[in-house]
Protein backbone atom coordinates (compact mmCIF):
# COMPACT_ATOMS: atom_id res chain seq x y z
CA UNK A 1 0.00 0.00 0.00
CA UNK A 2 1.39 3.38 -1.00
CA UNK A 3 1.58 6.18 1.53
CA UNK A 4 1.38 9.82 0.54
CA UNK A 5 2.76 12.47 2.85
CA UNK A 6 0.78 15.70 2.63
CA UNK A 7 2.47 18.65 4.26
CA UNK A 8 1.17 22.21 4.58
CA UNK A 9 3.01 23.33 1.44
CA UNK A 10 1.42 20.62 -0.71
CA UNK A 11 -1.98 21.19 0.89
CA UNK A 12 -1.75 24.92 0.21
CA UNK A 13 -0.78 24.21 -3.39
CA UNK A 14 -3.74 21.85 -3.84
CA UNK A 15 -6.17 24.38 -2.37
CA UNK A 16 -4.80 27.19 -4.56
CA UNK A 17 -5.17 25.10 -7.73
CA UNK A 18 -8.74 24.20 -6.76
CA UNK A 19 -9.45 27.85 -5.92
CA UNK A 20 -8.32 28.89 -9.39
CA UNK A 21 -11.15 26.76 -10.79
CA UNK A 22 -13.86 27.22 -8.15
CA UNK A 23 -13.15 30.92 -7.39
CA UNK A 24 -13.61 30.77 -3.61
CA UNK A 25 -11.31 29.40 -0.96
CA UNK A 26 -14.06 27.72 1.04
CA UNK A 27 -15.33 25.76 -1.96
CA UNK A 28 -11.74 24.88 -2.91
CA UNK A 29 -10.99 23.58 0.60
CA UNK A 30 -14.17 21.47 0.47
CA UNK A 31 -13.19 20.03 -2.92
CA UNK A 32 -9.68 19.15 -1.73
CA UNK A 33 -11.11 17.59 1.42
CA UNK A 34 -13.54 15.49 -0.66
CA UNK A 35 -10.72 14.11 -2.82
CA UNK A 36 -8.44 13.46 0.15
CA UNK A 37 -11.27 11.63 1.89
CA UNK A 38 -11.71 9.41 -1.17
CA UNK A 39 -7.99 8.65 -1.09
CA UNK A 40 -8.22 7.68 2.58
CA UNK A 41 -11.30 5.53 1.97
CA UNK A 42 -9.68 3.79 -1.03
CA UNK A 43 -5.92 3.74 -0.52
CA UNK A 44 -5.56 1.19 -3.32
CA UNK A 45 -6.12 4.06 -5.79
CA UNK A 46 -2.59 5.27 -5.08
CA UNK A 47 -0.94 1.85 -5.41
CA UNK A 48 -0.96 1.75 -9.20
CA UNK A 49 0.26 5.34 -9.64
CA UNK A 50 3.89 6.32 -10.17
CA UNK A 51 3.57 10.04 -9.39
CA UNK A 52 1.10 10.30 -6.53
CA UNK A 53 1.22 14.08 -6.26
CA UNK A 54 0.43 14.53 -9.96
CA UNK A 55 -2.37 11.98 -9.64
CA UNK A 56 -3.80 13.81 -6.64
CA UNK A 57 -3.65 17.15 -8.46
CA UNK A 58 -5.44 15.63 -11.48
CA UNK A 59 -8.13 14.12 -9.22
CA UNK A 60 -8.72 17.50 -7.57
CA UNK A 61 -8.81 19.26 -10.94
CA UNK A 62 -11.38 16.77 -12.28
CA UNK A 63 -13.44 16.97 -9.08
CA UNK A 64 -13.57 20.78 -9.36
CA UNK A 65 -14.72 20.52 -12.97
CA UNK A 66 -17.41 18.04 -11.91
CA UNK A 67 -18.61 20.50 -9.27
CA UNK A 68 -18.92 23.25 -11.89
CA UNK A 69 -20.75 20.94 -14.31
CA UNK A 70 -23.17 19.89 -11.57
CA UNK A 71 -23.89 23.52 -10.74
CA UNK A 72 -24.65 24.29 -14.37
CA UNK A 73 -27.07 21.37 -14.55
CA UNK A 74 -28.69 22.12 -11.22
CA UNK A 75 -32.04 23.80 -11.59
CA UNK A 76 -32.33 27.07 -9.68
CA UNK A 77 -35.99 26.58 -8.88
CA UNK A 78 -36.00 25.62 -5.22
CA UNK A 79 -39.34 26.98 -4.10
CA UNK A 80 -39.85 29.10 -1.07
CA UNK A 81 -42.54 28.17 1.40
CA UNK A 82 -44.59 31.13 0.17
CA UNK A 83 -44.45 29.75 -3.37
CA UNK A 84 -45.70 26.37 -2.16
CA UNK A 85 -48.54 28.05 -0.28
CA UNK A 86 -49.49 30.04 -3.38
CA UNK A 87 -49.40 26.87 -5.46
CA UNK A 88 -51.53 24.96 -2.96
CA UNK A 89 -54.13 27.70 -2.59
CA UNK A 90 -54.25 28.72 -6.24
CA UNK A 91 -57.59 27.02 -6.84
CA UNK A 92 -59.19 27.57 -3.44
CA UNK A 93 -61.85 30.12 -2.66
CA UNK A 94 -59.93 31.93 0.06
CA UNK A 95 -56.85 33.76 -1.22
CA UNK A 96 -55.07 33.64 2.13
CA UNK A 97 -54.59 30.48 4.19
CA UNK A 98 -55.42 30.66 7.87
CA UNK A 99 -52.43 30.84 10.21
CA UNK A 100 -53.07 27.25 11.27
CA UNK A 101 -53.22 26.01 7.67
CA UNK A 102 -50.08 27.96 6.86
CA UNK A 103 -48.21 26.39 9.78
CA UNK A 104 -49.37 22.87 8.89
CA UNK A 105 -48.37 23.40 5.26
CA UNK A 106 -44.90 24.61 6.25
CA UNK A 107 -44.43 21.59 8.53
CA UNK A 108 -45.56 19.22 5.76
CA UNK A 109 -43.28 20.92 3.23
CA UNK A 110 -40.34 20.68 5.63
CA UNK A 111 -41.01 16.99 6.24
CA UNK A 112 -41.35 16.33 2.50
CA UNK A 113 -38.16 18.28 1.87
CA UNK A 114 -36.27 16.16 4.39
CA UNK A 115 -37.51 13.01 2.65
CA UNK A 116 -36.56 14.40 -0.76
CA UNK A 117 -33.07 15.14 0.52
CA UNK A 118 -32.68 11.44 1.28
CA UNK A 119 -33.32 10.55 -2.38
CA UNK A 120 -30.03 11.99 -3.57
CA UNK A 121 -29.53 14.98 -5.87
CA UNK A 122 -30.46 13.35 -9.19
CA UNK A 123 -33.69 11.73 -8.04
CA UNK A 124 -34.62 14.74 -5.94
CA UNK A 125 -34.22 17.04 -8.93
CA UNK A 126 -36.28 14.78 -11.20
CA UNK A 127 -39.08 14.45 -8.63
CA UNK A 128 -39.10 18.18 -7.98
CA UNK A 129 -39.27 19.08 -11.68
CA UNK A 130 -42.08 16.64 -12.39
CA UNK A 131 -44.24 17.19 -9.31
CA UNK A 132 -43.68 20.79 -8.22
CA UNK A 133 -42.74 22.44 -11.51
CA UNK A 134 -45.17 20.23 -13.43
CA UNK A 135 -42.80 19.77 -16.37
CA UNK A 136 -43.37 17.22 -19.09
CA UNK A 137 -40.83 14.45 -19.62
CA UNK A 138 -39.48 16.30 -22.63
CA UNK A 139 -39.07 19.57 -20.70
CA UNK A 140 -37.55 17.73 -17.77
CA UNK A 141 -35.06 15.98 -20.08
CA UNK A 142 -34.07 19.31 -21.56
CA UNK A 143 -33.49 20.87 -18.13
CA UNK A 144 -31.47 17.87 -16.90
CA UNK A 145 -29.49 17.45 -20.11
CA UNK A 146 -30.52 13.80 -20.60
CA UNK A 147 -32.75 11.87 -23.00
CA UNK A 148 -36.51 11.83 -22.57
CA UNK A 149 -36.49 8.12 -21.70
CA UNK A 150 -33.80 8.65 -19.07
CA UNK A 151 -35.81 11.52 -17.58
CA UNK A 152 -38.94 9.37 -17.43
CA UNK A 153 -36.99 6.53 -15.81
CA UNK A 154 -35.32 8.83 -13.30
CA UNK A 155 -38.69 10.27 -12.28
CA UNK A 156 -40.18 6.78 -11.90
CA UNK A 157 -37.26 5.70 -9.67
CA UNK A 158 -37.64 8.91 -7.66
CA UNK A 159 -41.38 8.35 -7.29
CA UNK A 160 -40.95 4.78 -6.07
CA UNK A 161 -38.17 5.78 -3.68
CA UNK A 162 -40.14 8.74 -2.32
CA UNK A 163 -43.24 6.61 -1.77
CA UNK A 164 -41.12 4.02 0.07
CA UNK A 165 -39.70 6.75 2.29
CA UNK A 166 -43.18 8.06 3.06
CA UNK A 167 -44.36 4.58 3.98
CA UNK A 168 -41.29 4.14 6.13
CA UNK A 169 -39.80 1.20 4.24
Secondary structure as GFF3:
##gff-version 3
##sequence-region A 1 169
A	DSSP	alpha_helix	8	22	.	.	.	ID=ss1
A	DSSP	alpha_helix	25	41	.	.	.	ID=ss2
A	DSSP	three_ten_helix	43	46	.	.	.	ID=ss3
A	DSSP	alpha_helix	52	73	.	.	.	ID=ss4
A	DSSP	alpha_helix	81	88	.	.	.	ID=ss5
A	DSSP	alpha_helix	99	117	.	.	.	ID=ss6
A	DSSP	alpha_helix	121	131	.	.	.	ID=ss7
A	DSSP	alpha_helix	137	144	.	.	.	ID=ss8
A	DSSP	alpha_helix	148	167	.	.	.	ID=ss9
###
